[in-house]
Amino acid sequence: MKVKMKLIASLKIWVVIYPSITLFLFLFGEALHPLPLYQRTAILTLCLVPWIVFAGVPFVDLLIRLISGQSTENKK
């Protein structure tokens, strides 16, 4: 993978991760506060990694395709 593609992939992932973590902590932060840090981190990653991989990044890809005018059939 070329450096430019890695940078674009990193930016897409960050665009999904930052608001997802922020919302998760806003909604569940107080409830998780009594748990040790390693347990909070495990719960956070167990919930958010699948969200990011299966929904968040594909949604960002769809938005980019729609904005750039590419059809979904031309996806490679």
C-alpha positions in Angstrom: 0.0 0.0 0.0 1.4 3.4 -1.0 1.9 6.1 1.6 -0.9 8.3 0.2 -3.4 5.4 0.5 -2.3 4.7 4.0 -2.7 8.4 4.9 -6.2 8.4 3.4 -7.2 5.2 5.2 -5.8 6.6 8.5 -7.9 9.8 8.1 -11.1 7.8 7.3 -10.5 5.7 10.4 -9.8 8.8 12.6 -13.0 10.4 11.3 -15.0 7.4 12.6 -13.0 6.7 15.8 -12.9 10.2 17.3 -16.7 10.9 17.4 -17.5 7.2 18.2 -15.2 7.2 21.3 -16.5 10.7 22.3 -20.1 9.6 22.1 -19.5 6.2 23.8 -17.7 7.9 26.7 -20.5 10.6 26.9 -23.2 7.9 27.1 -21.4 5.3 29.2 -18.5 7.0 30.9 -20.1 7.5 34.3 -21.4 3.9 34.4 -18.0 2.5 33.5 -16.1 4.9 35.9 -16.0 2.4 38.8 -14.3 -0.2 36.7 -10.5 -0.5 36.5 -9.0 1.1 33.4 -8.2 -2.2 31.7 -11.8 -3.3 32.0 -13.1 0.0 30.6 -10.7 -0.2 27.7 -11.7 -3.8 27.0 -15.4 -2.8 26.9 -14.8 0.2 24.8 -12.8 -1.7 22.2 -15.2 -4.7 22.2 -18.0 -2.3 21.3 -16.3 0.1 19.0 -13.9 -2.0 16.8 -16.8 -3.9 15.2 -18.7 -0.7 14.8 -15.7 1.0 13.1 -14.9 -1.9 10.8 -18.4 -3.0 9.8 -20.4 0.2 9.8 -18.3 3.4 10.4 -15.6 3.2 7.8 -17.9 1.7 5.1 -20.3 4.6 5.8 -17.5 7.1 5.3 -16.5 5.3 2.1 -20.1 5.6 0.9 -20.3 9.3 1.7 -17.0 9.9 -0.1 -18.3 8.0 -3.2 -21.6 10.0 -3.1 -19.8 13.3 -2.7 -17.3 12.6 -5.5 -20.0 11.4 -7.8 -18.8 7.8 -8.2 -21.5 5.2 -8.6 -21.5 2.3 -6.2 -21.1 -0.2 -9.2 -17.7 1.3 -10.0 -16.3 0.4 -6.6 -13.0 -1.5 -6.7 
